[in-house]
Amino acid sequence: MEIAFVYTGEKRFEKIGKENHRHLFQTLSEFTSFKIIDKCKENRNNDEFELSGPNQVWDFYKAIDDVKEDIIIRIRTDIWFTPSSVPHIVNEILATKNGNQHFSLIGSELFGHYNTEYKTYSLPDINEPVIKHVKTADFMCIATRDQLRDKQDVYNELKNEKSKSGNRLWQRIRKTTGQYSFGQIYLLRDNFRQENLNDNYIAYQFSKHYGKKTKTATDYYYEHISPNN
């Protein structure tokens, strides 16, 4: 099964992000071949929907129209992978290539997993009512093409979607069972100076972005920042 990483969404902190992503790509290249395809947009002027969640999903569907690979990995330019997260993500990709799984969502969670290396859970049955869908991270999506729902059906649902968040929305594009994982994976929040390009400082800035509700995680990451930062 052929693999394609597809960058979607706006280009945010692209230089820092893509330099960091080299560690994931280099590790994966030891086990399998893959393509990297850039389908990012320059701005949101031509967004189909008003809310960000539906637009993220629709950007993905539009991006893969001419992508022919069997396994599609949606990725963003502003993701920061820590060294501890890379082997787990590689294992998920290889498990998909080997046919052992078909749909995965990957990211971080700052309430119960801020100090957890990596943990995976099963997604609800696809026939469960939407209200019972769990909150997931949605920084990455690993999917086999034949287990993605029809593009037009998804579009029709997105037209009526009221949620701005993708953390329940992304799991609704699958036809099959799936899983979601939380690890030490963050989103870049600034074009940080070179001396600040380390895991704990970026984690601290990422967690701080959410304010008081993630104070425990923010304090945890702050305690682990090097004095040189």
Helices and strands as residue ranges (DSSP letters): E 3-7, H 14-29, E 35-38, H 52-63, E 71-75, E 79-81, H 85-97, E 103-107, E 118-122, G 130-132, E 140-144, G 145-147, H 151-158, G 170-173, E 179-183, E 185-187, G 194-196, H 199-208, G 211-214, H 215-223
